[in-house]
Structure formats: C-alpha cells, structure tokens
C-alpha cells in the first residue's frame, strides 16, 4: 500500500511538472505568421473565459515555430518591434538581456508560451517546461504589444489572435 501511495504521488508530481499553462484556458483566437513563402509560426491566444479584454492575469500566448531561429534573432526582432511601436522604457536593455539568458535557439517544431501571472509578471515555457520569469508588469505589457497592440506590425494576425477575425 505504501508503494502505491508513493507511486501515485510521483505520477501526480510528474504530471504537474509537464502541465501546460494553457490546459485550463479557452482559446481566444489563432493565426499563422507567414513572411513571403515561409511560415514562421502558428500562434494562439488564450484566456480564462476565451475573450480578450486587454493584458490581464491568466492570458497566455503560444507560439509554435515552423522554422529554426536563433535566440539572438528573436531578441533583435523584439527590439525592432518595440521601436516600430514607439515603446521605450529605461529597463528595455535589461529585459532583453534577461530574455537572452532565458531563451534557447528555436528549432522547427519548438513551442514558446508566455503566461501572464497574477502581478502581470511573464512566465516563459519552452516545449512545456518553465524556463524563467520576468516579474515586471511593464515588460509584459510591452512584450505582448508586439502581437496585441492595434499598432502591431501584423494587424491581421493581431485581429485573428484577439478574436476579431476568423
């Protein structure tokens, strides 16, 4: 009996370790980013009620990559998108340094998920495993603006993610 209890506890812990941040959320919308002939990623936005009401706790953005991309390229693209959006903050360089420490190089088939926590902190998951957190609400707002701002570089993708288009 004791063996069974230990086995059951181990299985529960293992299932929690590999649980995804989106498993109890409802999909708001989805979109695919294509640049010319290349599919870059499939994206999905989730929330507790399946609606997008702004950046709030429980929101999650999932990106399923269809190409190999170096982490340095993702960091540079983040910087460029913030510039296009006119977003600046004294901590942006520190945030990008933190992302450089967190994010691995991406391979075709890899998944990155950003989950918004209770204090608008950002938790990042790579292929289902928590890889780190940025505990700054301003970072979360500015990072998600890349996809969710009305001024996004990809307005059709944004509209699909937030549920305005199929």
C-alpha positions as protocol buffer text, in pm:
chain_id: "A"
residue {
  index: 1
  type: UNK
  ca { x: 0 y: 0 z: 0 }
}
residue {
  index: 2
  type: UNK
  ca { x: 282 y: 238 z: 86 }
}
residue {
  index: 3
  type: UNK
  ca { x: 444 y: 165 z: -253 }
}
residue {
  index: 4
  type: UNK
  ca { x: 118 y: 251 z: -431 }
}
residue {
  index: 5
  type: UNK
  ca { x: 92 y: 585 z: -245 }
}
residue {
  index: 6
  type: UNK
  ca { x: 449 y: 677 z: -335 }
}
residue {
  index: 7
  type: UNK
  ca { x: 390 y: 578 z: -699 }
}
residue {
  index: 8
  type: UNK
  ca { x: 69 y: 782 z: -715 }
}
residue {
  index: 9
  type: UNK
  ca { x: 239 y: 1086 z: -560 }
}
residue {
  index: 10
  type: UNK
  ca { x: 523 y: 1056 z: -811 }
}
residue {
  index: 11
  type: UNK
  ca { x: 280 y: 1037 z: -1103 }
}
residue {
  index: 12
  type: UNK
  ca { x: 94 y: 1344 z: -977 }
}
residue {
  index: 13
  type: UNK
  ca { x: 416 y: 1542 z: -943 }
}
residue {
  index: 14
  type: UNK
  ca { x: 531 y: 1436 z: -1289 }
}
residue {
  index: 15
  type: UNK
  ca { x: 201 y: 1537 z: -1447 }
}
residue {
  index: 16
  type: UNK
  ca { x: 220 y: 1878 z: -1276 }
}
residue {
  index: 17
  type: UNK
  ca { x: 577 y: 1930 z: -1393 }
}
residue {
  index: 18
  type: UNK
  ca { x: 469 y: 1878 z: -1753 }
}
residue {
  index: 19
  type: UNK
  ca { x: 136 y: 2057 z: -1732 }
}
residue {
  index: 20
  type: UNK
  ca { x: 98 y: 2341 z: -1974 }
}
residue {
  index: 21
  type: UNK
  ca { x: -10 y: 2688 z: -1873 }
}
residue {
  index: 22
  type: UNK
  ca { x: -291 y: 2675 z: -2130 }
}
residue {
  index: 23
  type: UNK
  ca { x: -456 y: 2350 z: -2028 }
}
residue {
  index: 24
  type: UNK
  ca { x: -732 y: 2522 z: -1825 }
}
residue {
  index: 25
  type: UNK
  ca { x: -774 y: 2821 z: -2056 }
}
residue {
  index: 26
  type: UNK
  ca { x: -1004 y: 2885 z: -2352 }
}
residue {
  index: 27
  type: UNK
  ca { x: -876 y: 2988 z: -2691 }
}
residue {
  index: 28
  type: UNK
  ca { x: -946 y: 3347 z: -2790 }
}
residue {
  index: 29
  type: UNK
  ca { x: -806 y: 3323 z: -3142 }
}
residue {
  index: 30
  type: UNK
  ca { x: -530 y: 3185 z: -3358 }
}
residue {
  index: 31
  type: UNK
  ca { x: -321 y: 3299 z: -3652 }
}
residue {
  index: 32
  type: UNK
  ca { x: -25 y: 3198 z: -3865 }
}
residue {
  index: 33
  type: UNK
  ca { x: 262 y: 3434 z: -3938 }
}
residue {
  index: 34
  type: UNK
  ca { x: 392 y: 3397 z: -4292 }
}
residue {
  index: 35
  type: UNK
  ca { x: 661 y: 3613 z: -4443 }
}
residue {
  index: 36
  type: UNK
  ca { x: 667 y: 3575 z: -4819 }
}
residue {
  index: 37
  type: UNK
  ca { x: 681 y: 3199 z: -4881 }
}
residue {
  index: 38
  type: UNK
  ca { x: 785 y: 3098 z: -4531 }
}
residue {
  index: 39
  type: UNK
  ca { x: 567 y: 3009 z: -4238 }
}
residue {
  index: 40
  type: UNK
  ca { x: 735 y: 3143 z: -3924 }
}
residue {
  index: 41
  type: UNK
  ca { x: 494 y: 3026 z: -3654 }
}
residue {
  index: 42
  type: UNK
  ca { x: 139 y: 2937 z: -3561 }
}
residue {
  index: 43
  type: UNK
  ca { x: 12 y: 3147 z: -3271 }
}
residue {
  index: 44
  type: UNK
  ca { x: -276 y: 3110 z: -3029 }
}
residue {
  index: 45
  type: UNK
  ca { x: -405 y: 3342 z: -2759 }
}
residue {
  index: 46
  type: UNK
  ca { x: -580 y: 3201 z: -2452 }
}
residue {
  index: 47
  type: UNK
  ca { x: -767 y: 3350 z: -2159 }
}
residue {
  index: 48
  type: UNK
  ca { x: -972 y: 3213 z: -1868 }
}
residue {
  index: 49
  type: UNK
  ca { x: -1301 y: 3299 z: -2044 }
}
residue {
  index: 50
  type: UNK
  ca { x: -1200 y: 3283 z: -2412 }
}
residue {
  index: 51
  type: UNK
  ca { x: -1221 y: 3661 z: -2453 }
}
residue {
  index: 52
  type: UNK
  ca { x: -953 y: 3925 z: -2492 }
}
residue {
  index: 53
  type: UNK
  ca { x: -1015 y: 4217 z: -2256 }
}
residue {
  index: 54
  type: UNK
  ca { x: -661 y: 4351 z: -2251 }
}
residue {
  index: 55
  type: UNK
  ca { x: -345 y: 4227 z: -2087 }
}
residue {
  index: 56
  type: UNK
  ca { x: -451 y: 4071 z: -1760 }
}
residue {
  index: 57
  type: UNK
  ca { x: -368 y: 3772 z: -1539 }
}
residue {
  index: 58
  type: UNK
  ca { x: -444 y: 3437 z: -1698 }
}
residue {
  index: 59
  type: UNK
  ca { x: -370 y: 3544 z: -2054 }
}
residue {
  index: 60
  type: UNK
  ca { x: -131 y: 3318 z: -2247 }
}
residue {
  index: 61
  type: UNK
  ca { x: 31 y: 3348 z: -2589 }
}
residue {
  index: 62
  type: UNK
  ca { x: 151 y: 3027 z: -2752 }
}
residue {
  index: 63
  type: UNK
  ca { x: 390 y: 3027 z: -3048 }
}
residue {
  index: 64
  type: UNK
  ca { x: 458 y: 2703 z: -3239 }
}
residue {
  index: 65
  type: UNK
  ca { x: 761 y: 2765 z: -3455 }
}
residue {
  index: 66
  type: UNK
  ca { x: 788 y: 2627 z: -3808 }
}
residue {
  index: 67
  type: UNK
  ca { x: 1149 y: 2735 z: -3867 }
}
residue {
  index: 68
  type: UNK
  ca { x: 1483 y: 2731 z: -3692 }
}
residue {
  index: 69
  type: UNK
  ca { x: 1553 y: 3073 z: -3539 }
}
residue {
  index: 70
  type: UNK
  ca { x: 1848 y: 3176 z: -3325 }
}
residue {
  index: 71
  type: UNK
  ca { x: 1763 y: 3328 z: -2987 }
}
residue {
  index: 72
  type: UNK
  ca { x: 1969 y: 3635 z: -3084 }
}
residue {
  index: 73
  type: UNK
  ca { x: 1738 y: 3688 z: -3383 }
}
residue {
  index: 74
  type: UNK
  ca { x: 1431 y: 3674 z: -3157 }
}
residue {
  index: 75
  type: UNK
  ca { x: 1589 y: 3929 z: -2923 }
}
residue {
  index: 76
  type: UNK
  ca { x: 1675 y: 4162 z: -3212 }
}
residue {
  index: 77
  type: UNK
  ca { x: 1325 y: 4127 z: -3356 }
}
residue {
  index: 78
  type: UNK
  ca { x: 1177 y: 4216 z: -3016 }
}
residue {
  index: 79
  type: UNK
  ca { x: 1391 y: 4530 z: -3006 }
}
residue {
  index: 80
  type: UNK
  ca { x: 1285 y: 4626 z: -3359 }
}
residue {
  index: 81
  type: UNK
  ca { x: 915 y: 4572 z: -3288 }
}
residue {
  index: 82
  type: UNK
  ca { x: 930 y: 4788 z: -2975 }
}
residue {
  index: 83
  type: UNK
  ca { x: 1091 y: 5061 z: -3182 }
}
residue {
  index: 84
  type: UNK
  ca { x: 822 y: 5036 z: -3453 }
}
residue {
  index: 85
  type: UNK
  ca { x: 554 y: 5059 z: -3184 }
}
residue {
  index: 86
  type: UNK
  ca { x: 723 y: 5363 z: -3030 }
}
residue {
  index: 87
  type: UNK
  ca { x: 768 y: 5183 z: -2699 }
}
residue {
  index: 88
  type: UNK
  ca { x: 1058 y: 5274 z: -2478 }
}
residue {
  index: 89
  type: UNK
  ca { x: 1146 y: 5207 z: -2117 }
}
residue {
  index: 90
  type: UNK
  ca { x: 1463 y: 5253 z: -1914 }
}
residue {
  index: 91
  type: UNK
  ca { x: 1471 y: 4876 z: -1847 }
}
residue {
  index: 92
  type: UNK
  ca { x: 1436 y: 4753 z: -2207 }
}
residue {
  index: 93
  type: UNK
  ca { x: 1804 y: 4661 z: -2242 }
}
residue {
  index: 94
  type: UNK
  ca { x: 1793 y: 4472 z: -1911 }
}
residue {
  index: 95
  type: UNK
  ca { x: 1477 y: 4291 z: -2023 }
}
residue {
  index: 96
  type: UNK
  ca { x: 1641 y: 4188 z: -2349 }
}
residue {
  index: 97
  type: UNK
  ca { x: 1947 y: 4066 z: -2159 }
}
residue {
  index: 98
  type: UNK
  ca { x: 1719 y: 3856 z: -1939 }
}
residue {
  index: 99
  type: UNK
  ca { x: 1544 y: 3710 z: -2245 }
}
residue {
  index: 100
  type: UNK
  ca { x: 1884 y: 3629 z: -2396 }
}
residue {
  index: 101
  type: UNK
  ca { x: 1964 y: 3432 z: -2081 }
}
residue {
  index: 102
  type: UNK
  ca { x: 1627 y: 3251 z: -2088 }
}
residue {
  index: 103
  type: UNK
  ca { x: 1553 y: 3171 z: -2449 }
}
residue {
  index: 104
  type: UNK
  ca { x: 1722 y: 2887 z: -2633 }
}
residue {
  index: 105
  type: UNK
  ca { x: 1775 y: 2877 z: -3007 }
}
residue {
  index: 106
  type: UNK
  ca { x: 1447 y: 2765 z: -3163 }
}
residue {
  index: 107
  type: UNK
  ca { x: 1411 y: 2459 z: -3384 }
}
residue {
  index: 108
  type: UNK
  ca { x: 1127 y: 2381 z: -3621 }
}
residue {
  index: 109
  type: UNK
  ca { x: 855 y: 2227 z: -3400 }
}
residue {
  index: 110
  type: UNK
  ca { x: 951 y: 2406 z: -3079 }
}
residue {
  index: 111
  type: UNK
  ca { x: 691 y: 2590 z: -2871 }
}
residue {
  index: 112
  type: UNK
  ca { x: 725 y: 2904 z: -2661 }
}
residue {
  index: 113
  type: UNK
  ca { x: 444 y: 3013 z: -2430 }
}
residue {
  index: 114
  type: UNK
  ca { x: 417 y: 3334 z: -2233 }
}
residue {
  index: 115
  type: UNK
  ca { x: 176 y: 3312 z: -1940 }
}
residue {
  index: 116
  type: UNK
  ca { x: 67 y: 3630 z: -1761 }
}
residue {
  index: 117
  type: UNK
  ca { x: 75 y: 3585 z: -1384 }
}
residue {
  index: 118
  type: UNK
  ca { x: -127 y: 3750 z: -1107 }
}
residue {
  index: 119
  type: UNK
  ca { x: 101 y: 4056 z: -1084 }
}
residue {
  index: 120
  type: UNK
  ca { x: 129 y: 4083 z: -1464 }
}
residue {
  index: 121
  type: UNK
  ca { x: 460 y: 3901 z: -1447 }
}
residue {
  index: 122
  type: UNK
  ca { x: 563 y: 3695 z: -1751 }
}
residue {
  index: 123
  type: UNK
  ca { x: 639 y: 3325 z: -1721 }
}
residue {
  index: 124
  type: UNK
  ca { x: 804 y: 3163 z: -2023 }
}
residue {
  index: 125
  type: UNK
  ca { x: 767 y: 2796 z: -2113 }
}
residue {
  index: 126
  type: UNK
  ca { x: 975 y: 2615 z: -2373 }
}
residue {
  index: 127
  type: UNK
  ca { x: 828 y: 2290 z: -2501 }
}
residue {
  index: 128
  type: UNK
  ca { x: 613 y: 2264 z: -2189 }
}
residue {
  index: 129
  type: UNK
  ca { x: 887 y: 2336 z: -1934 }
}
residue {
  index: 130
  type: UNK
  ca { x: 905 y: 2657 z: -1733 }
}
residue {
  index: 131
  type: UNK
  ca { x: 1232 y: 2828 z: -1833 }
}
residue {
  index: 132
  type: UNK
  ca { x: 1202 y: 3154 z: -1642 }
}
residue {
  index: 133
  type: UNK
  ca { x: 1013 y: 3463 z: -1545 }
}
residue {
  index: 134
  type: UNK
  ca { x: 1028 y: 3840 z: -1575 }
}
residue {
  index: 135
  type: UNK
  ca { x: 850 y: 3999 z: -1280 }
}
residue {
  index: 136
  type: UNK
  ca { x: 781 y: 4336 z: -1441 }
}
residue {
  index: 137
  type: UNK
  ca { x: 430 y: 4434 z: -1549 }
}
residue {
  index: 138
  type: UNK
  ca { x: 569 y: 4695 z: -1790 }
}
residue {
  index: 139
  type: UNK
  ca { x: 772 y: 4425 z: -1965 }
}
residue {
  index: 140
  type: UNK
  ca { x: 462 y: 4208 z: -2000 }
}
residue {
  index: 141
  type: UNK
  ca { x: 260 y: 4495 z: -2147 }
}
residue {
  index: 142
  type: UNK
  ca { x: 533 y: 4597 z: -2391 }
}
residue {
  index: 143
  type: UNK
  ca { x: 623 y: 4244 z: -2494 }
}
residue {
  index: 144
  type: UNK
  ca { x: 265 y: 4141 z: -2564 }
}
residue {
  index: 145
  type: UNK
  ca { x: 206 y: 4468 z: -2750 }
}
residue {
  index: 146
  type: UNK
  ca { x: 414 y: 4318 z: -3031 }
}
residue {
  index: 147
  type: UNK
  ca { x: 119 y: 4087 z: -3104 }
}
residue {
  index: 148
  type: UNK
  ca { x: -176 y: 4253 z: -2936 }
}
residue {
  index: 149
  type: UNK
  ca { x: -139 y: 4627 z: -2995 }
}
residue {
  index: 150
  type: UNK
  ca { x: -367 y: 4785 z: -3252 }
}
residue {
  index: 151
  type: UNK
  ca { x: -44 y: 4926 z: -3399 }
}
residue {
  index: 152
  type: UNK
  ca { x: 114 y: 4580 z: -3439 }
}
residue {
  index: 153
  type: UNK
  ca { x: 328 y: 4520 z: -3750 }
}
residue {
  index: 154
  type: UNK
  ca { x: 86 y: 4242 z: -3842 }
}
residue {
  index: 155
  type: UNK
  ca { x: -266 y: 4384 z: -3790 }
}
residue {
  index: 156
  type: UNK
  ca { x: -445 y: 4088 z: -3950 }
}
residue {
  index: 157
  type: UNK
  ca { x: -260 y: 3844 z: -3722 }
}
residue {
  index: 158
  type: UNK
  ca { x: -347 y: 4064 z: -3424 }
}
residue {
  index: 159
  type: UNK
  ca { x: -715 y: 4071 z: -3518 }
}
residue {
  index: 160
  type: UNK
  ca { x: -722 y: 3693 z: -3553 }
}
residue {
  index: 161
  type: UNK
  ca { x: -550 y: 3643 z: -3218 }
}
residue {
  index: 162
  type: UNK
  ca { x: -787 y: 3871 z: -3027 }
}
residue {
  index: 163
  type: UNK
  ca { x: -1090 y: 3708 z: -3191 }
}
residue {
  index: 164
  type: UNK
  ca { x: -1193 y: 3984 z: -3431 }
}
residue {
  index: 165
  type: UNK
  ca { x: -1143 y: 3771 z: -3744 }
}
residue {
  index: 166
  type: UNK
  ca { x: -1160 y: 3401 z: -3819 }
}
